[in-house]
Amino acid sequence: MQNEGNNLYIEAIKLAAGSVQYKNLSIKNTFIEAVSQLYHYYTYSENIEYLNVAVLHIQAYLEMGFPYEDGKGMFDCILAKLGTSKELKFPTKFYEIKKIRLNKTQIRSVIKKWPASPHQKLKIEDVVTDIIERIEKREIGIFYYRNVVMGDIYELIVNEKENLFHDLSRGIFYTFVV
């Protein structure tokens, strides 16, 4: 699997793992459990490809903004078996966790240009206020914000344990610090 092929696999993994949110399950825990299960398959079969797939899951996990430290023991073990390390495989500068304070200025900074238009359902101020209210109230669900002028779509995911804000156009995930 080469890099461009890996990107397709990683996007598919993120999409599949992200679907558990519809049943109010933790995306982060699902990733860690999936990686653990792949390691178990490797130990049973000694097929190295299970570890290679586990690395793709780890990369997807990191790209979604989850902290390496939460799965460090398992992740380090897998990388060591493959003869590499976190520092070599996942450079910090690329996989930094994007945490944002839950305030109007910070939220506005992650949303691209949002021009006023009669076709827009919500003004930018309304979008920002809606995001803050849903997170503060822990309103469980998945909410979409569409910029009809620019074509950008944003997804807010709120459940009991975590919140994610996904810029679908750029493929960037953020989490809000309350």
C-alpha positions as CSV (number, residue, x, y, z in Angstrom):
1,M,0.0,0.0,0.0
2,Q,1.5,3.2,-1.1
3,N,0.9,6.7,0.3
4,E,-1.9,7.7,-2.1
5,G,-3.6,4.4,-1.6
6,N,-3.2,4.7,2.2
7,N,-5.0,8.0,2.1
8,L,-8.0,6.4,0.6
9,Y,-7.9,3.6,3.3
10,I,-7.5,6.2,6.0
11,E,-10.4,8.2,4.9
12,A,-12.5,5.0,4.7
13,I,-11.4,4.1,8.2
14,K,-12.4,7.6,9.5
15,L,-15.8,7.3,7.9
16,A,-16.4,3.8,9.3
17,A,-15.2,4.7,12.8
18,G,-17.1,8.0,12.8
19,S,-20.4,6.1,12.1
20,V,-20.5,4.8,15.7
21,Q,-21.4,8.3,16.9
22,Y,-24.9,7.7,15.5
23,K,-25.5,5.2,18.3
24,N,-23.8,7.5,20.9
25,L,-20.7,5.3,21.1
26,S,-17.2,6.9,21.6
27,I,-15.2,7.2,18.3
28,K,-12.0,7.4,20.3
29,N,-12.7,4.2,22.2
30,T,-13.8,2.4,19.1
31,F,-10.5,3.3,17.4
32,I,-8.4,2.0,20.4
33,E,-10.4,-1.2,20.6
34,A,-10.1,-1.8,16.8
35,V,-6.3,-1.4,17.0
36,S,-6.2,-3.7,20.0
37,Q,-8.3,-6.3,18.1
38,L,-6.0,-6.1,15.0
39,Y,-3.0,-6.7,17.3
40,H,-4.8,-9.7,18.7
41,Y,-5.3,-11.0,15.2
42,Y,-1.6,-10.5,14.6
43,T,-0.6,-12.4,17.7
44,Y,-2.9,-15.3,16.8
45,S,-2.0,-15.6,13.1
46,E,1.5,-13.9,13.0
47,N,0.4,-12.2,9.8
48,I,2.2,-8.8,9.8
49,E,-0.5,-7.3,7.6
50,Y,-2.7,-6.9,10.6
51,L,-0.1,-4.6,12.1
52,N,0.1,-2.6,8.9
53,V,-3.7,-2.2,9.0
54,A,-3.4,-1.2,12.7
55,V,-1.0,1.6,11.7
56,L,-3.6,2.9,9.3
57,H,-6.2,3.0,12.1
58,I,-3.7,4.8,14.3
59,Q,-3.1,7.4,11.6
60,A,-6.8,7.9,11.1
61,Y,-7.2,8.2,14.9
62,L,-4.5,10.9,15.0
63,E,-5.9,12.7,12.0
64,M,-9.3,13.0,13.7
65,G,-7.5,14.8,16.5
66,F,-7.4,12.2,19.2
67,P,-4.3,12.1,21.6
68,Y,-1.7,9.4,21.0
69,E,-1.2,9.1,24.7
70,D,-4.6,7.5,25.2
71,G,-3.6,4.4,23.2
72,K,0.2,4.8,23.8
73,G,0.8,1.3,25.2
74,M,-0.8,-0.6,22.4
75,F,0.3,1.9,19.7
76,D,4.0,1.8,20.8
77,C,3.9,-2.1,20.9
78,I,2.6,-2.2,17.3
79,L,5.1,0.3,16.0
80,A,8.0,-1.5,17.8
81,K,6.9,-4.8,16.2
82,L,7.2,-3.0,12.8
83,G,10.6,-1.6,13.7
84,T,9.5,2.0,13.9
85,S,8.4,4.5,16.5
86,K,5.8,7.3,17.0
87,E,8.4,10.0,16.2
88,L,9.3,8.4,12.9
89,K,5.8,7.3,11.8
90,F,3.7,10.2,13.1
91,P,5.7,13.5,13.4
92,T,4.3,15.7,16.1
93,K,4.1,18.8,13.9
94,F,1.7,17.0,11.5
95,Y,-0.5,15.3,14.1
96,E,-0.9,17.9,16.7
97,I,-4.2,17.8,18.5
98,K,-6.4,20.8,17.4
99,K,-8.1,21.9,20.6
100,I,-10.1,25.0,20.6
101,R,-11.6,27.0,23.4
102,L,-15.3,27.2,23.4
103,N,-15.7,30.9,22.7
104,K,-16.9,33.0,19.7
105,T,-13.5,34.1,18.6
106,Q,-11.9,30.7,18.6
107,I,-14.9,29.0,16.8
108,R,-15.0,31.8,14.2
109,S,-11.3,31.3,13.5
110,V,-11.8,27.7,12.3
111,I,-14.6,28.5,10.0
112,K,-13.6,29.7,6.6
113,K,-15.0,32.7,4.9
114,W,-18.8,32.9,5.4
115,P,-20.2,35.7,3.2
116,A,-23.6,37.2,3.8
117,S,-26.2,36.0,1.2
118,P,-29.9,35.7,1.0
119,H,-29.3,32.0,0.2
120,Q,-27.5,31.4,3.5
121,K,-29.7,29.7,6.1
122,L,-27.8,31.1,9.0
123,K,-25.5,34.1,9.5
124,I,-22.0,33.3,10.8
125,E,-22.9,34.7,14.2
126,D,-25.9,32.3,14.4
127,V,-23.6,29.4,13.5
128,V,-21.1,30.2,16.2
129,T,-23.9,30.8,18.8
130,D,-25.6,27.5,17.9
131,I,-22.3,25.5,18.3
132,I,-21.6,27.0,21.7
133,E,-25.2,26.3,22.9
134,R,-25.2,22.7,21.7
135,I,-21.9,21.9,23.4
136,E,-22.7,23.7,26.6
137,K,-26.1,22.0,26.9
138,R,-24.5,18.6,25.8
139,E,-27.2,18.3,23.1
140,I,-26.4,14.9,21.8
141,G,-26.4,14.6,18.1
142,I,-24.8,15.4,14.8
143,F,-25.4,18.9,13.4
144,Y,-24.4,20.3,10.0
145,Y,-23.6,23.9,9.0
146,R,-23.5,24.6,5.3
147,N,-22.1,27.6,3.6
148,V,-24.1,27.7,0.4
149,V,-22.0,30.5,-1.1
150,M,-18.6,28.8,-0.6
151,G,-19.8,25.2,-0.7
152,D,-18.2,24.4,2.7
153,I,-19.9,22.0,5.1
154,Y,-19.1,21.6,8.8
155,E,-20.2,18.8,11.0
156,L,-20.6,19.2,14.8
157,I,-20.7,15.9,16.8
158,V,-21.7,16.0,20.4
159,N,-22.1,13.0,22.7
160,E,-21.9,12.4,26.4
161,K,-18.1,12.0,26.4
162,E,-16.7,14.1,23.6
163,N,-17.3,16.8,21.0
164,L,-15.8,17.1,17.5
165,F,-16.1,19.8,14.9
166,H,-15.2,18.5,11.4
167,D,-14.4,20.8,8.5
168,L,-15.5,18.4,5.8
169,S,-13.9,20.5,3.0
170,R,-10.4,20.5,4.5
171,G,-10.7,17.2,6.4
172,I,-9.7,18.8,9.7
173,F,-11.1,17.8,13.1
174,Y,-11.2,20.0,16.1
175,T,-12.3,19.4,19.7
176,F,-13.7,22.1,22.0
177,V,-12.3,22.7,25.4
178,V,-15.2,23.6,27.7
